[in-house]
């Protein structure tokens, strides 16, 4: 047994047959797959790679290795008519495989579809690593639900991804080990923002000594927007010892109405460009996040390391974790109190901001990642000892 296998007493049996399914060579998910597959081959695990030849070649594996097999499938990211054919190719090989690790949302859906019509005793366990995706997209939501029905484990690149699949009752949901974080490039302060904090505050007409509260909440008729607007209006009277500016950057059907009926009436309220959401959030002292935001994703806001108060559903609160203050969608007094608490407590602001970034920005060394995955493989296989998983409907 190799050194890697010997270091992992809880890893699967060395004869375990592992298949990896990939549909792209360009993602943080595949970057980690490239390194860990090589180490698992070194550990002596028979390994099949199901991917286009061009993707397989980028992995840089020793094609002469007798433990390695390439299975050609023409899968590419996004739903295609040809996906049924690719799934059928996987289906034909599944009886010779113990465990399938799909890398990416679309690859995971293909791996799950390939179970169709396969007797239970021949179905391999499926693990899917899922990157950030757009929950509001009909296509990506469909892929995600297919993954949730058919995967025994989902490894999310961020905590919000893990929470999404935990809510769909996937048996095992954990953070995926990554060489580099799965970050939102739109919220990269170093590369995506053209204006610095000082310039943004000047453009918003934020006087010196004022606290800037930002919110990218979607401007559509709803209890949460009403509560945030109510709190914004009442903030100066609630805390007259502070001076405030509240900037809304969200888009939506109510945007013009908010600008006309609220921002034009109250000097401390602004409606900024939707395209400036990331810049305004980066310049703010505090951000009010919501379940539905525009111009800035939840993960993007997390990676900016800003103190956040979340308003909305309990599921939204779980996505942000225990360190972020959550208030219900109809709780104006609670929102005002949360804003005041953060403003009065610099340590709490810093702690919450760092905790939020940790939910999206963690990375792992290659060797550690390989060991973590082997342990997860063993856990998943153990859940199916003596049988094969049944596709959940």
C-alpha positions in Angstrom: 0.0 0.0 0.0 1.3 3.5 -0.8 2.1 6.2 1.7 -1.1 8.1 1.0 -3.3 5.0 1.5 -1.4 4.0 4.7 -1.9 7.5 6.1 -5.7 7.1 5.8 -6.8 4.2 8.0 -10.4 5.2 7.4 -10.0 5.4 3.6 -11.8 2.9 1.3 -10.4 -0.5 0.5 -7.5 -0.2 -2.1 -9.5 -2.2 -4.6 -12.3 0.3 -4.6 -13.1 1.3 -8.2 -13.5 5.0 -8.6 -14.9 7.0 -11.6 -14.4 10.7 -12.0 -16.8 12.6 -14.3 -15.7 16.0 -15.7 -17.2 18.4 -18.3 -14.6 21.2 -18.2 -10.9 21.8 -17.5 -11.4 25.3 -16.2 -12.7 25.7 -12.7 -11.5 25.6 -9.1 -13.4 22.3 -8.8 -11.4 20.6 -11.6 -8.2 22.2 -10.4 -8.5 20.3 -7.2 -9.7 17.2 -9.0 -6.5 17.2 -11.1 -4.3 17.0 -8.0 -6.3 14.6 -6.0 -6.9 12.1 -8.8 -3.1 11.9 -9.3 -2.6 11.2 -5.6 -5.4 8.6 -5.5 -3.7 6.8 -8.4 -0.5 6.8 -6.4 -2.4 5.3 -3.5 -3.3 2.4 -5.7 -7.0 3.0 -6.5 -8.3 1.8 -9.9 -9.5 5.0 -11.5 -11.6 5.9 -14.6 -11.9 9.4 -16.0 -15.0 10.1 -17.9 -14.5 13.3 -19.9 -13.7 14.7 -23.3 -10.2 13.9 -24.5 -9.2 17.5 -24.4 -10.2 17.7 -20.7 -8.5 14.4 -19.9 -5.3 15.6 -21.4 -5.2 18.7 -19.2 -5.1 16.5 -16.1 -1.5 15.6 -16.9 -1.9 11.9 -15.7 0.4 9.1 -16.7 -1.6 7.4 -19.4 0.6 4.3 -19.2 -0.6 3.7 -15.6 -2.5 0.3 -15.6 -4.8 1.6 -12.9 -6.0 4.5 -15.2 -8.8 4.3 -17.8 -10.1 7.1 -19.9 -13.8 6.9 -21.0 -14.7 9.3 -23.7 -17.8 11.4 -23.3 -18.4 14.6 -25.1 -20.0 16.4 -22.1 -19.7 20.2 -21.9 -21.1 22.6 -19.3 -24.7 23.4 -19.7 -27.7 21.3 -20.8 -27.3 19.8 -24.3 -29.4 17.4 -26.4 -26.4 15.0 -26.3 -26.5 14.7 -22.5 -28.8 11.7 -22.8 -26.1 9.9 -24.8 -23.4 10.8 -22.4 -25.4 9.6 -19.5 -26.0 6.3 -21.3 -22.3 5.9 -21.8 -21.8 6.3 -18.0 -24.7 3.9 -17.4 -23.0 1.1 -19.3 -19.9 1.4 -17.1 -21.5 1.8 -13.7 -21.8 -2.0 -13.0 -18.0 -2.0 -13.0 -17.7 1.0 -10.6 -18.0 1.3 -6.8 -18.0 5.1 -6.5 -18.5 8.0 -8.8 -17.1 11.5 -8.0 -18.6 14.1 -10.4 -16.9 17.5 -10.5 -19.3 20.3 -11.1 -23.1 20.8 -11.1 -23.7 19.7 -14.7 -21.3 16.7 -14.4 -23.2 15.7 -11.2 -26.5 15.8 -13.0 -25.1 13.6 -15.8 -23.8 11.1 -13.2 -27.2 11.0 -11.6 -29.1 10.6 -14.8 -26.9 7.6 -15.6 -28.5 5.7 -12.8 -31.8 5.5 -14.7 -32.8 1.9 -15.3 -29.9 0.4 -13.5 -30.7 -2.3 -10.9 -30.2 -1.2 -7.4 -27.4 -3.7 -6.8 -25.4 -2.3 -9.7 -25.8 1.4 -8.7 -22.5 3.1 -7.5 -22.6 5.7 -4.8 -22.3 9.2 -6.2 -20.4 12.2 -4.7 -20.7 15.5 -6.4 -18.6 18.6 -5.9 -20.7 21.6 -6.7 -19.5 25.1 -7.4 -21.3 28.4 -6.9 -24.4 28.5 -9.0 -27.4 30.7 -9.6 -30.4 29.4 -7.6 -32.8 31.6 -9.5 -31.8 30.1 -12.8 -34.4 27.5 -14.0 -31.8 25.4 -15.7 -29.3 25.4 -12.8 -32.0 24.8 -10.3 -33.1 21.7 -12.3 -29.5 20.4 -12.4 -29.2 21.0 -8.7 -32.3 19.1 -7.9 -31.1 16.2 -10.0 -27.9 16.2 -8.1 -29.8 16.3 -4.8 -32.0 13.3 -5.8 -29.1 11.1 -6.9 -26.0 12.0 -4.9 -25.2 10.5 -1.5 -22.8 13.3 -0.8 -22.5 16.9 -2.1 -19.3 18.8 -1.4 -20.0 22.5 -1.8 -17.3 25.0 -2.6 -19.0 27.5 -0.2 -21.1 27.1 2.9 -24.2 28.6 1.1 -23.9 25.8 -1.5 -23.7 23.2 1.3 -26.8 24.7 3.0 -28.7 24.6 -0.3 -28.2 20.8 -0.6 -28.7 20.2 3.1 -32.1 21.7 2.8 -32.8 19.3 -0.1 -31.9 16.4 2.4 -28.8 15.1 0.7 -27.4 12.6 3.3 -23.9 14.1 3.4 -23.1 17.8 2.8 -19.6 19.1 3.5 -17.3 21.9 2.3 -15.2 20.8 -0.7 -11.4 20.9 -0.2 -10.1 23.5 -2.7 -6.6 24.7 -3.6 -8.1 28.2 -4.0 -11.5 29.6 -3.0 -14.4 29.7 -5.3 -14.8 33.5 -5.3 -17.2 35.8 -7.2 -15.0 37.8 -9.5 -17.6 40.6 -9.5 -16.8 41.2 -5.8 -13.0 41.0 -6.1 -12.0 44.3 -4.4 -8.5 44.1 -6.0 -9.6 43.6 -9.6 -13.3 44.3 -10.1 -13.9 47.6 -8.4 -12.9 50.8 -10.3 -13.6 53.2 -7.4 -12.0 53.2 -4.0 -13.9 53.7 -0.7 -13.1 57.4 -0.6 -14.3 58.0 -4.2 -17.5 56.0 -3.7 -18.5 57.9 -0.5 -17.8 61.2 -2.2 -19.9 60.2 -5.2 -22.7 59.2 -2.8 -22.4 62.6 -1.0 -21.6 60.9 2.3 -20.3 63.7 4.6 -17.3 63.0 6.8 -18.3 61.4 10.1 -21.4 59.8 8.8 -22.1 56.0 8.9 -22.8 54.5 5.5 -25.3 51.6 5.5 -25.7 49.8 2.2 -28.3 47.4 1.0 -28.4 45.5 -2.3 -31.9 44.1 -1.5 -34.0 43.5 -4.6 -36.5 46.4 -4.9 -39.7 44.4 -5.3 -42.9 44.7 -3.3 -42.4 42.6 -0.2 -42.3 42.6 3.6 -38.5 42.6 3.8 -38.1 45.7 1.5 -40.8 47.5 3.5 -39.0 46.7 6.7 -35.6 47.9 5.5 -37.1 51.1 4.1 -39.0 51.7 7.4 -35.8 51.2 9.4 -33.8 53.5 7.0 -36.4 56.3 7.5 -36.4 55.9 11.3 -32.7 55.4 11.8 -31.9 59.1 12.5 -34.6 59.4 15.1 -33.8 56.0 16.6 -30.1 56.9 17.0 -29.9 60.8 16.9 -26.4 60.6 18.4 -25.1 59.2 15.1 -25.2 60.6 11.6 -26.4 58.3 8.8 -26.5 57.7 5.1 -28.4 54.7 3.7 -27.7 53.6 0.1 -29.9 51.2 -1.8 -28.4 49.6 -4.9 -30.9 46.8 -5.7 -32.8 46.6 -9.0 -36.4 45.7 -9.4 -39.9 46.9 -10.2 -40.1 49.2 -7.1 -36.8 50.9 -7.7 -38.3 54.0 -9.4 -40.9 54.3 -6.7 -38.4 54.1 -3.9 -36.3 56.7 -5.6 -39.2 59.1 -6.2 -41.2 58.6 -2.9 -38.4 57.8 -0.4 -35.0 59.0 -1.5 -36.4 62.4 -2.8 -38.1 63.0 0.6 -35.3 62.0 3.0 -31.9 63.6 2.7 -30.0 60.7 4.2 -31.4 58.0 1.8 -29.8 57.3 -1.6 -30.7 55.1 -4.5 -27.4 54.3 -6.2 -26.8 52.6 -9.5 -27.5 48.8 -9.5 -24.1 48.3 -11.2 -22.3 49.9 -8.2 -23.6 47.3 -5.7 -20.1 45.8 -5.1 -18.4 49.2 -4.8 -21.0 50.6 -2.5 -20.9 47.5 -0.3 -17.1 47.7 -0.1 -17.3 51.4 1.0 -20.1 50.8 3.5 -19.6 50.5 7.3 -22.4 48.0 7.4 -24.5 46.1 4.9 -28.1 44.9 5.1 -28.3 41.6 3.2 -31.5 39.9 2.1 -32.6 36.6 0.7 -33.0 38.3 -2.8 -30.3 40.7 -3.8 -29.2 42.1 -7.2 -25.8 43.2 -8.5 -24.1 41.2 -5.8 -24.3 37.5 -4.8 -24.5 36.2 -1.3 -21.0 34.6 -1.7 -19.7 37.8 -3.3 -20.8 39.9 -0.3 -19.3 37.3 2.1 -15.9 37.4 0.4 -15.8 41.3 0.7 -15.5 40.8 4.5 -18.2 43.4 5.4 -20.2 43.3 8.7 -23.7 42.2 7.7 -27.2 42.2 9.2 -29.4 39.6 7.3 -33.1 40.1 7.0 -35.4 37.4 5.7 -36.1 33.7 6.1 -34.5 31.3 8.6 -32.8 29.4 5.7 -31.2 32.7 4.7 -29.9 33.0 8.2 -28.3 29.5 8.1 -26.5 30.4 4.9 -24.8 33.3 6.7 -23.9 31.2 9.7 -24.1 31.8 13.5 -21.9 34.9 13.6 -24.1 37.1 11.5 -27.1 38.8 13.1 -30.4 37.8 11.6 -33.8 39.5 11.8 -37.2 38.5 10.6 -38.6 40.1 7.4 -41.2 42.1 9.4 -39.1 43.1 12.4 -38.3 46.8 12.0 -37.4 47.3 15.7 -35.1 44.2 15.5 -33.3 45.6 12.4 -32.8 49.0 14.1 -31.4 47.3 17.2 -29.1 45.1 15.1 -27.7 48.1 13.3 -27.2 50.0 16.5 -25.5 47.0 18.2 -23.0 46.7 15.3 -22.2 50.4 15.2 -21.6 50.4 19.0 -19.4 47.3 18.9 -16.3 47.4 16.6 -15.1 44.0 17.8 -18.5 42.4 16.8 -18.3 44.0 13.4 -14.8 42.7 12.8 -15.6 39.2 14.0 -18.8 38.9 11.9 -17.0 40.1 8.8 -14.1 37.6 9.2 -16.5 34.8 9.9 -18.5 35.6 6.8 -15.5 35.5 4.5 -14.4 32.2 6.0 -17.6 30.7 4.7 -16.4 31.2 1.1 -12.7 31.8 1.2 -11.2 28.6 2.7 -8.5 26.7 0.9 -6.7 23.4 1.6 -3.3 21.9 0.8 -3.2 19.2 -1.9 -2.1 16.5 0.4 -4.7 17.3 3.0 -7.4 17.5 0.4 -6.5 14.0 -0.9 -6.8 12.5 2.6 -10.1 14.4 3.2 -11.6 13.0 0.0 -10.5 9.4 0.8 -12.2 9.7 4.2 -15.4 11.0 2.6 -15.3 8.2 0.0 -15.0 5.7 2.9 -18.0 7.3 4.7 -20.2 7.2 1.6 -19.3 3.6 0.7 -19.9 2.6 4.3 -23.4 4.0 4.1 -24.1 1.5 1.2 -22.3 -1.5 2.7 -23.9 -4.6 1.3 -26.2 -2.8 -1.1 -26.3 0.0 -3.6 -28.0 3.4 -3.2 -31.5 4.0 -4.5 -32.2 7.1 -6.5 -34.3 9.4 -4.4 -37.5 10.8 -6.0 
